[in-house]
Amino acid sequence: MSSRHFQDFESETAIPPSRKRDGPLAGFLWMWSLVDDRIRTALRGSEAVRMLTDRLEAEVRSGRMIAATASDQIVEVLGLRI
């Protein structure tokens, strides 16, 4: 990673000054907020997820599949295990 890229990444993920005032708990919460954002970005950017979405949404709306099963299938496409 180039130093410029690292600086850009560091500035995007650094704890904002307003959160630093809140202490260590703010850093912990900020960390998980970043994880959530990255997972959502990966989901939205995944062609495999887009290919599943219409079918799974239709299955859930019709009652043929429960939401938990559909969400498991979406998450598994990213290679995550729950």
N, CA, C and O atoms as a printed pandas DataFrame, in Angstrom:
     atom_number atom_name residue_name chain_id  residue_number  x_coord  y_coord  z_coord
0              1         N          MET        A               1    0.858   -1.169    0.000
1              2        CA          MET        A               1    0.000    0.000    0.000
2              3         C          MET        A               1    0.903    1.230    0.000
3              4         O          MET        A               1    1.813    1.341    0.821
4              5         N          SER        A               2    0.645    2.152   -0.925
5              6        CA          SER        A               2    1.466    3.355   -0.969
6              7         C          SER        A               2    1.164    4.241    0.236
7              8         O          SER        A               2    0.098    4.141    0.844
8              9         N          SER        A               3    2.111    5.103    0.569
9             10        CA          SER        A               3    1.887    5.959    1.738
10            11         C          SER        A               3    0.712    6.898    1.488
11            12         O          SER        A               3   -0.025    7.229    2.417
12            13         N          ARG        A               4    0.532    7.327    0.249
13            14        CA          ARG        A               4   -0.607    8.205   -0.069
14            15         C          ARG        A               4   -1.917    7.453    0.117
15            16         O          ARG        A               4   -2.867    7.976    0.699
16            17         N          HIS        A               5   -1.961    6.204   -0.387
17            18        CA          HIS        A               5   -3.162    5.401   -0.230
18            19         C          HIS        A               5   -3.439    5.156    1.253
19            20         O          HIS        A               5   -4.584    5.247    1.696
20            21         N          PHE        A               6   -2.389    4.846    2.020
21            22        CA          PHE        A               6   -2.552    4.615    3.452
22            23         C          PHE        A               6   -3.089    5.871    4.134
23            24         O          PHE        A               6   -3.971    5.781    4.987
24            25         N          GLN        A               7   -2.565    7.045    3.764
25            26        CA          GLN        A               7   -3.043    8.295    4.361
26            27         C          GLN        A               7   -4.511    8.519    4.036
27            28         O          GLN        A               7   -5.283    8.929    4.903
28            29         N          ASP        A               8   -4.905    8.252    2.784
29            30        CA          ASP        A               8   -6.313    8.395    2.415
30            31         C          ASP        A               8   -7.181    7.445    3.220
31            32         O          ASP        A               8   -8.227    7.835    3.738
32            33         N          PHE        A               9   -6.736    6.177    3.325
33            34        CA          PHE        A               9   -7.478    5.176    4.079
34            35         C          PHE        A               9   -7.564    5.573    5.546
35            36         O          PHE        A               9   -8.627    5.491    6.162
36            37         N          GLU        A              10   -6.429    6.006    6.100
37            38        CA          GLU        A              10   -6.388    6.384    7.512
38            39         C          GLU        A              10   -7.327    7.559    7.788
39            40         O          GLU        A              10   -8.003    7.578    8.816
40            41         N          SER        A              11   -7.374    8.538    6.881
41            42        CA          SER        A              11   -8.241    9.696    7.105
42            43         C          SER        A              11   -9.714    9.315    6.999
43            44         O          SER        A              11  -10.555    9.907    7.676
44            45         N          GLU        A              12  -10.038    8.323    6.148
45            46        CA          GLU        A              12  -11.422    7.883    6.010
46            47         C          GLU        A              12  -11.892    7.099    7.226
47            48         O          GLU        A              12  -13.072    7.137    7.574
48            49         N          THR        A              13  -10.973    6.390    7.874
49            50        CA          THR        A              13  -11.352    5.499    8.966
50            51         C          THR        A              13  -10.984    6.027   10.338
51            52         O          THR        A              13  -11.281    5.385   11.345
52            53         N          ALA        A              14  -10.350    7.170   10.397
53            54        CA          ALA        A              14   -9.949    7.739   11.686
54            55         C          ALA        A              14  -11.179    8.129   12.489
55            56         O          ALA        A              14  -12.225    8.472   11.939
56            57         N          ILE        A              15  -11.027    8.067   13.787
57            58        CA          ILE        A              15  -12.132    8.480   14.657
58            59         C          ILE        A              15  -12.276    9.990   14.557
59            60         O          ILE        A              15  -11.316   10.724   14.793
60            61         N          PRO        A              16  -13.473   10.458   14.208
61            62        CA          PRO        A              16  -13.674   11.906   14.128
62            63         C          PRO        A              16  -13.432   12.567   15.490
63            64         O          PRO        A              16  -13.660   11.943   16.526
64            65         N          PRO        A              17  -12.973   13.817   15.495
65            66        CA          PRO        A              17  -12.711   14.510   16.769
66            67         C          PRO        A              17  -13.896   14.477   17.722
67            68         O          PRO        A              17  -13.710   14.371   18.934
68            69         N          SER        A              18  -15.115   14.566   17.188
69            70        CA          SER        A              18  -16.284   14.556   18.063
70            71         C          SER        A              18  -16.403   13.231   18.813
71            72         O          SER        A              18  -16.885   13.210   19.945
72            73         N          ARG        A              19  -15.977   12.138   18.211
73            74        CA          ARG        A              19  -16.032   10.836   18.873
74            75         C          ARG        A              19  -14.861   10.634   19.828
75            76         O          ARG        A              19  -15.001    9.934   20.830
76            77         N          LYS        A              20  -13.719   11.231   19.537
77            78        CA          LYS        A              20  -12.562   11.094   20.427
78            79         C          LYS        A              20  -12.883   11.631   21.813
79            80         O          LYS        A              20  -12.408   11.091   22.812
80            81         N          ARG        A              21  -13.674   12.678   21.882
81            82        CA          ARG        A              21  -14.044   13.260   23.178
82            83         C          ARG        A              21  -14.833   12.274   24.026
83            84         O          ARG        A              21  -14.847   12.379   25.252
84            85         N          ASP        A              22  -15.493   11.311   23.374
85            86        CA          ASP        A              22  -16.346   10.364   24.090
86            87         C          ASP        A              22  -15.579    9.204   24.706
87            88         O          ASP        A              22  -16.168    8.394   25.423
88            89         N          GLY        A              23  -14.275    9.102   24.445
89            90        CA          GLY        A              23  -13.449    8.075   25.064
90            91         C          GLY        A              23  -13.396    6.774   24.294
91            92         O          GLY        A              23  -13.838    6.699   23.148
92            93         N          PRO        A              24  -12.840    5.727   24.943
93            94        CA          PRO        A              24  -12.602    4.445   24.284
94            95         C          PRO        A              24  -13.865    3.770   23.748
95            96         O          PRO        A              24  -13.816    3.100   22.717
96            97         N          LEU        A              25  -14.981    3.938   24.433
97            98        CA          LEU        A              25  -16.216    3.312   23.961
98            99         C          LEU        A              25  -16.586    3.829   22.576
99           100         O          LEU        A              25  -17.096    3.075   21.747
100          101         N          ALA        A              26  -16.333    5.105   22.322
101          102        CA          ALA        A              26  -16.646    5.673   21.016
102          103         C          ALA        A              26  -15.828    4.998   19.925
103          104         O          ALA        A              26  -16.340    4.738   18.836
104          105         N          GLY        A              27  -14.555    4.711   20.209
105          106        CA          GLY        A              27  -13.715    4.021   19.239
106          107         C          GLY        A              27  -14.234    2.628   18.951
107          108         O          GLY        A              27  -14.217    2.181   17.804
108          109         N          PHE        A              28  -14.690    1.946   19.969
109          110        CA          PHE        A              28  -15.257    0.609   19.829
110          111         C          PHE        A              28  -16.510    0.654   18.956
111          112         O          PHE        A              28  -16.661   -0.147   18.034
112          113         N          LEU        A              29  -17.392    1.579   19.247
113          114        CA          LEU        A              29  -18.625    1.713   18.460
114          115         C          LEU        A              29  -18.319    2.125   17.024
115          116         O          LEU        A              29  -18.952    1.643   16.084
116          117         N          TRP        A              30  -17.351    3.013   16.863
117          118        CA          TRP        A              30  -16.947    3.457   15.529
118          119         C          TRP        A              30  -16.403    2.284   14.720
119          120         O          TRP        A              30  -16.689    2.166   13.529
120          121         N          MET        A              31  -15.616    1.413   15.364
121          122        CA          MET        A              31  -15.063    0.235   14.694
122          123         C          MET        A              31  -16.191   -0.614   14.106
123          124         O          MET        A              31  -16.129   -1.010   12.942
124          125         N          TRP        A              32  -17.209   -0.889   14.899
125          126        CA          TRP        A              32  -18.302   -1.733   14.420
126          127         C          TRP        A              32  -19.150   -1.018   13.380
127          128         O          TRP        A              32  -19.715   -1.661   12.495
128          129         N          SER        A              33  -19.244    0.272   13.475
129          130        CA          SER        A              33  -19.940    1.030   12.439
130          131         C          SER        A              33  -19.225    0.885   11.098
131          132         O          SER        A              33  -19.865    0.734   10.058
132          133         N          LEU        A              34  -17.890    0.931   11.131
133          134        CA          LEU        A              34  -17.107    0.751    9.905
134          135         C          LEU        A              34  -17.269   -0.666    9.351
135          136         O          LEU        A              34  -17.375   -0.845    8.138
136          137         N          VAL        A              35  -17.290   -1.663   10.221
137          138        CA          VAL        A              35  -17.500   -3.046    9.780
138          139         C          VAL        A              35  -18.860   -3.168    9.100
139          140         O          VAL        A              35  -18.969   -3.732    8.012
140          141         N          ASP        A              36  -19.899   -2.634    9.750
141          142        CA          ASP        A              36  -21.241   -2.667    9.157
142          143         C          ASP        A              36  -21.258   -2.009    7.783
143          144         O          ASP        A              36  -21.822   -2.555    6.834
144          145         N          ASP        A              37  -20.642   -0.843    7.678
145          146        CA          ASP        A              37  -20.605   -0.124    6.397
146          147         C          ASP        A              37  -19.907   -0.938    5.318
147          148         O          ASP        A              37  -20.372   -0.983    4.179
148          149         N          ARG        A              38  -18.816   -1.570    5.657
149          150        CA          ARG        A              38  -18.064   -2.354    4.665
150          151         C          ARG        A              38  -18.837   -3.580    4.216
151          152         O          ARG        A              38  -18.805   -3.937    3.039
152          153         N          ILE        A              39  -19.530   -4.227    5.142
153          154        CA          ILE        A              39  -20.336   -5.395    4.776
154          155         C          ILE        A              39  -21.482   -4.968    3.867
155          156         O          ILE        A              39  -21.763   -5.632    2.869
156          157         N          ARG        A              40  -22.137   -3.875    4.201
157          158        CA          ARG        A              40  -23.236   -3.391    3.351
158          159         C          ARG        A              40  -22.726   -3.008    1.969
159          160         O          ARG        A              40  -23.387   -3.281    0.966
160          161         N          THR        A              41  -21.570   -2.385    1.907
161          162        CA          THR        A              41  -20.981   -2.012    0.619
162          163         C          THR        A              41  -20.667   -3.265   -0.200
163          164         O          THR        A              41  -20.922   -3.306   -1.404
164          165         N          ALA        A              42  -20.116   -4.277    0.453
165          166        CA          ALA        A              42  -19.808   -5.527   -0.248
166          167         C          ALA        A              42  -21.079   -6.187   -0.764
167          168         O          ALA        A              42  -21.101   -6.707   -1.880
168          169         N          LEU        A              43  -22.126   -6.170    0.031
169          170        CA          LEU        A              43  -23.398   -6.762   -0.396
170          171         C          LEU        A              43  -23.964   -6.030   -1.609
171          172         O          LEU        A              43  -24.385   -6.653   -2.583
172          173         N          ARG        A              44  -23.969   -4.715   -1.538
173          174        CA          ARG        A              44  -24.531   -3.921   -2.642
174          175         C          ARG        A              44  -23.705   -4.044   -3.919
175          176         O          ARG        A              44  -24.241   -3.932   -5.021
176          177         N          GLY        A              45  -22.414   -4.273   -3.773
177          178        CA          GLY        A              45  -21.534   -4.351   -4.934
178          179         C          GLY        A              45  -21.390   -5.743   -5.514
179          180         O          GLY        A              45  -20.717   -5.921   -6.529
180          181         N          SER        A              46  -22.007   -6.730   -4.891
181          182        CA          SER        A              46  -21.839   -8.114   -5.321
182          183         C          SER        A              46  -22.812   -8.477   -6.430
183          184         O          SER        A              46  -24.029   -8.394   -6.260
184          185         N          GLU        A              47  -22.262   -8.879   -7.564
185          186        CA          GLU        A              47  -23.102   -9.340   -8.679
186          187         C          GLU        A              47  -23.877  -10.593   -8.272
187          188         O          GLU        A              47  -25.044  -10.748   -8.633
188          189         N          ALA        A              48  -23.234  -11.477   -7.528
189          190        CA          ALA        A              48  -23.895  -12.709   -7.083
190          191         C          ALA        A              48  -25.097  -12.399   -6.197
191          192         O          ALA        A              48  -26.131  -13.058   -6.299
192          193         N          VAL        A              49  -24.963  -11.403   -5.330
193          194        CA          VAL        A              49  -26.087  -11.010   -4.464
194          195         C          VAL        A              49  -27.210  -10.424   -5.309
195          196         O          VAL        A              49  -28.382  -10.737   -5.096
196          197         N          ARG        A              50  -26.852   -9.571   -6.268
197          198        CA          ARG        A              50  -27.884   -8.985   -7.132
198          199         C          ARG        A              50  -28.652  -10.063   -7.893
199          200         O          ARG        A              50  -29.856   -9.934   -8.116
200          201         N          MET        A              51  -27.951  -11.124   -8.291
201          202        CA          MET        A              51  -28.614  -12.197   -9.025
202          203         C          MET        A              51  -29.611  -12.949   -8.142
203          204         O          MET        A              51  -30.605  -13.470   -8.648
204          205         N          LEU        A              52  -29.363  -13.013   -6.850
205          206        CA          LEU        A              52  -30.261  -13.705   -5.918
206          207         C          LEU        A              52  -31.419  -12.846   -5.422
207          208         O          LEU        A              52  -32.493  -13.358   -5.104
208          209         N          THR        A              53  -31.196  -11.564   -5.361
209          210        CA          THR        A              53  -32.109  -10.668   -4.653
210          211         C          THR        A              53  -33.562  -10.754   -5.115
211          212         O          THR        A              53  -34.459  -10.925   -4.289
212          213         N          ASP        A              54  -33.803  -10.643   -6.394
213          214        CA          ASP        A              54  -35.192  -10.648   -6.880
214          215         C          ASP        A              54  -35.912  -11.942   -6.500
215          216         O          ASP        A              54  -37.048  -11.918   -6.025
216          217         N          ARG        A              55  -35.235  -13.068   -6.716
217          218        CA          ARG        A              55  -35.868  -14.355   -6.407
218          219         C          ARG        A              55  -36.130  -14.486   -4.912
219          220         O          ARG        A              55  -37.219  -14.894   -4.507
220          221         N          LEU        A              56  -35.146  -14.144   -4.095
221          222        CA          LEU        A              56  -35.323  -14.281   -2.647
222          223         C          LEU        A              56  -36.390  -13.340   -2.117
223          224         O          LEU        A              56  -37.189  -13.721   -1.262
224          225         N          GLU        A              57  -36.408  -12.114   -2.618
225          226        CA          GLU        A              57  -37.446  -11.175   -2.174
226          227         C          GLU        A              57  -38.828  -11.696   -2.528
227          228         O          GLU        A              57  -39.752  -11.601   -1.720
228          229         N          ALA        A              58  -38.979  -12.247   -3.729
229          230        CA          ALA        A              58  -40.272  -12.796   -4.142
230          231         C          ALA        A              58  -40.666  -13.981   -3.262
231          232         O          ALA        A              58  -41.830  -14.122   -2.887
232          233         N          GLU        A              59  -39.690  -14.830   -2.936
233          234        CA          GLU        A              59  -39.963  -15.995   -2.072
234          235         C          GLU        A              59  -40.430  -15.541   -0.689
235          236         O          GLU        A              59  -41.377  -16.101   -0.136
236          237         N          VAL        A              60  -39.773  -14.536   -0.138
237          238        CA          VAL        A              60  -40.152  -14.046    1.193
238          239         C          VAL        A              60  -41.522  -13.370    1.145
239          240         O          VAL        A              60  -42.366  -13.609    2.009
240          241         N          ARG        A              61  -41.742  -12.526    0.133
241          242        CA          ARG        A              61  -43.046  -11.837    0.031
242          243         C          ARG        A              61  -44.208  -12.823   -0.098
243          244         O          ARG        A              61  -45.287  -12.598    0.449
244          245         N          SER        A              62  -43.975  -13.909   -0.824
245          246        CA          SER        A              62  -45.048  -14.885   -1.046
246          247         C          SER        A              62  -45.253  -15.811    0.151
247          248         O          SER        A              62  -46.254  -16.523    0.226
248          249         N          GLY        A              63  -44.313  -15.799    1.076
249          250        CA          GLY        A              63  -44.417  -16.666    2.238
250          251         C          GLY        A              63  -43.821  -18.041    2.016
251          252         O          GLY        A              63  -43.913  -18.900    2.894
252          253         N          ARG        A              64  -43.206  -18.271    0.855
253          254        CA          ARG        A              64  -42.598  -19.573    0.572
254          255         C          ARG        A              64  -41.249  -19.745    1.277
255          256         O          ARG        A              64  -40.745  -20.862    1.400
256          257         N          MET        A              65  -40.677  -18.646    1.733
257          258        CA          MET        A              65  -39.381  -18.702    2.428
258          259         C          MET        A              65  -39.419  -17.686    3.562
259          260         O          MET        A              65  -39.985  -16.602    3.420
260          261         N          ILE        A              66  -38.808  -18.051    4.691
261          262        CA          ILE        A              66  -38.737  -17.084    5.784
262          263         C          ILE        A              66  -37.539  -16.162    5.561
263          264         O          ILE        A              66  -36.566  -16.529    4.903
264          265         N          ALA        A              67  -37.631  -14.975    6.117
265          266        CA          ALA        A              67  -36.589  -13.956    5.929
266          267         C          ALA        A              67  -35.225  -14.446    6.418
267          268         O          ALA        A              67  -34.206  -14.128    5.805
268          269         N          ALA        A              68  -35.188  -15.208    7.502
269          270        CA          ALA        A              68  -33.912  -15.686    8.039
270          271         C          ALA        A              68  -33.192  -16.591    7.041
271          272         O          ALA        A              68  -31.973  -16.506    6.894
272          273         N          THR        A              69  -33.930  -17.445    6.364
273          274        CA          THR        A              69  -33.330  -18.341    5.369
274          275         C          THR        A              69  -32.795  -17.539    4.190
275          276         O          THR        A              69  -31.693  -17.799    3.706
276          277         N          ALA        A              70  -33.573  -16.565    3.729
277          278        CA          ALA        A              70  -33.131  -15.720    2.619
278          279         C          ALA        A              70  -31.891  -14.924    3.005
279          280         O          ALA        A              70  -30.958  -14.811    2.210
280          281         N          SER        A              71  -31.870  -14.377    4.201
281          282        CA          SER        A              71  -30.701  -13.598    4.622
282          283         C          SER        A              71  -29.465  -14.485    4.751
283          284         O          SER        A              71  -28.357  -14.055    4.429
284          285         N          ASP        A              72  -29.646  -15.714    5.219
285          286        CA          ASP        A              72  -28.516  -16.645    5.292
286          287         C          ASP        A              72  -27.931  -16.901    3.906
287          288         O          ASP        A              72  -26.713  -16.955    3.742
288          289         N          GLN        A              73  -28.796  -17.059    2.916
289          290        CA          GLN        A              73  -28.323  -17.313    1.555
290          291         C          GLN        A              73  -27.548  -16.128    1.006
291          292         O          GLN        A              73  -26.539  -16.305    0.323
292          293         N          ILE        A              74  -28.013  -14.924    1.300
293          294        CA          ILE        A              74  -27.322  -13.723    0.833
294          295         C          ILE        A              74  -25.947  -13.604    1.494
295          296         O          ILE        A              74  -24.953  -13.332    0.821
296          297         N          VAL        A              75  -25.895  -13.805    2.786
297          298        CA          VAL        A              75  -24.634  -13.693    3.517
298          299         C          VAL        A              75  -23.648  -14.763    3.070
299          300         O          VAL        A              75  -22.452  -14.490    2.968
300          301         N          GLU        A              76  -24.121  -15.959    2.806
301          302        CA          GLU        A              76  -23.248  -17.052    2.378
302          303         C          GLU        A              76  -22.593  -16.773    1.024
303          304         O          GLU        A              76  -21.486  -17.243    0.762
304          305         N          VAL        A              77  -23.274  -16.011    0.164
305          306        CA          VAL        A              77  -22.698  -15.653   -1.125
306          307         C          VAL        A              77  -21.398  -14.874   -0.930
307          308         O          VAL        A              77  -20.492  -14.964   -1.758
308          309         N          LEU        A              78  -21.303  -14.114    0.159
309          310        CA          LEU        A              78  -20.090  -13.370    0.454
310          311         C          LEU        A              78  -19.020  -14.236    1.103
311          312         O          LEU        A              78  -17.910  -13.772    1.362
312          313         N          GLY        A              79  -19.355  -15.489    1.363
313          314        CA          GLY        A              79  -18.394  -16.389    1.978
314          315         C          GLY        A              79  -18.387  -16.310    3.496
315          316         O          GLY        A              79  -17.469  -16.814    4.142
316          317         N          LEU        A              80  -19.405  -15.679    4.067
317          318        CA          LEU        A              80  -19.492  -15.575    5.525
318          319         C          LEU        A              80  -20.375  -16.694    6.055
319          320         O          LEU        A              80  -21.339  -17.095    5.403
320          321         N          ARG        A              81  -20.051  -17.184    7.208
321          322        CA          ARG        A              81  -20.833  -18.246    7.849
322          323         C          ARG        A              81  -21.446  -17.685    9.117
323          324         O          ARG        A              81  -20.803  -16.971    9.888
324          325         N          ILE        A              82  -22.682  -18.023    9.303
325          326        CA          ILE        A              82  -23.385  -17.545   10.502
326          327         C          ILE        A              82  -23.722  -18.722   11.390
327          328         O          ILE        A              82  -24.317  -18.542   12.453
